[in-house]
Amino acid sequence: MNELWDLWFPNAGATGLSFARCRVGADAAAGRVLVHAAPRHLEVVVRNDQGEVVAEGHKLRRGAPGPMSLLIREGGTIRLEDHWPTQDDLGLLVLLPGGEAGILTSWWHAPDHTEWRWQLQLSNHT
């Protein structure tokens, strides 16, 4: 079963702008998903293969700068946390601006957060 993760930047332009729209396997998304370069404000709607809304998060807001944010799914609700990945996050799905999605395979950042490196595995079946 697949899910469509629709991430919307509500503060762009007059009516908002699509940030990412990703079709991913429901198992890959599970309960935690990373987002690279998320805008400061975000709306998220997740739909199943039949187009039914299965989870959503509204008026989500980043509190701190950084390359990654974490979307946490609890039942039908999604919340956003500021997040610097750790080794425990390897294997998580990462949603990219525009709609690509991949799996986080490595992550490193300087203790003061001034530098970071990461790798992502992309395939045609995530």
C-alpha positions in Angstrom: 0.0 0.0 0.0 1.2 3.5 -0.8 0.6 6.9 0.7 0.8 10.3 -0.7 2.5 12.8 1.6 1.5 16.4 0.6 3.6 19.1 2.3 2.3 22.6 1.7 4.1 26.0 2.5 1.1 28.1 3.4 2.9 31.5 3.7 4.2 31.6 0.1 2.5 33.8 -2.4 -1.2 34.7 -2.1 -2.5 31.2 -1.3 0.6 29.0 -0.5 2.8 26.8 -2.5 3.4 23.0 -2.7 6.7 22.2 -1.0 6.8 18.4 -1.7 4.4 15.8 -2.8 5.8 12.3 -2.4 4.3 8.9 -3.1 5.9 6.4 -0.7 5.2 3.0 0.7 3.2 3.2 3.9 5.7 0.9 5.7 8.6 3.2 4.7 6.8 6.3 6.2 5.6 4.5 9.4 5.7 6.8 12.4 8.7 9.2 11.7 9.7 10.9 8.5 12.5 13.4 8.0 12.1 16.5 5.8 15.1 18.3 4.3 15.0 22.1 4.2 11.4 22.4 5.4 10.0 25.9 5.3 9.3 27.7 8.6 5.6 27.0 8.4 4.1 23.7 7.0 0.9 21.9 6.5 0.9 18.1 5.9 -1.8 15.9 4.6 -1.3 12.1 4.1 -3.7 10.2 1.9 -4.0 6.4 1.2 -4.3 4.8 -2.2 -8.1 5.5 -2.2 -7.5 9.3 -1.6 -8.8 9.2 1.9 -7.0 11.4 4.5 -5.2 9.1 7.0 -3.2 11.7 8.9 -2.6 15.5 8.9 -0.8 18.3 10.6 -1.9 21.9 10.5 -0.1 25.1 11.5 3.2 23.2 12.0 6.1 25.5 12.7 9.8 25.1 12.9 11.4 26.7 15.9 15.1 26.6 15.0 17.2 26.6 11.8 18.7 23.4 10.6 18.8 21.1 7.6 16.3 18.6 8.8 12.9 18.5 10.5 11.1 15.5 11.9 7.5 14.7 11.2 6.0 12.4 13.9 2.8 10.6 13.1 0.6 9.6 16.0 -2.6 8.0 14.8 -4.2 10.6 12.5 -2.1 13.5 13.7 1.2 14.7 12.5 3.5 17.0 14.5 6.8 18.6 13.6 10.0 18.8 15.7 13.3 20.5 15.0 15.8 17.7 14.6 19.5 17.1 14.0 19.6 13.4 13.0 21.7 10.8 14.9 22.8 7.3 14.1 19.4 6.2 15.4 17.7 7.9 12.5 19.6 6.0 9.8 17.1 4.1 7.7 14.4 6.8 8.0 12.5 8.1 5.0 13.6 11.6 4.0 11.2 13.8 2.0 12.9 16.4 -0.3 11.6 19.6 -1.7 9.8 19.0 -4.9 8.7 15.4 -4.1 11.6 13.0 -4.2 11.9 10.6 -1.2 14.8 8.4 -0.1 16.3 6.6 2.8 18.9 8.2 5.1 22.1 6.1 4.9 24.6 8.3 6.7 24.7 11.4 8.8 27.3 13.6 10.5 27.3 17.1 11.9 29.8 19.3 13.8 29.0 19.6 17.5 28.2 23.4 17.0 26.0 22.6 14.0 28.1 24.8 11.6 28.7 21.9 9.3 26.9 18.8 8.2 27.1 15.9 5.7 24.6 13.3 4.8 23.9 10.6 2.2 20.6 9.4 0.8 19.6 6.3 -1.0 17.2 6.9 -3.9 15.3 4.2 -5.7 12.2 3.9 -7.8 10.5 1.9 -5.1 10.5 3.6 -1.6 
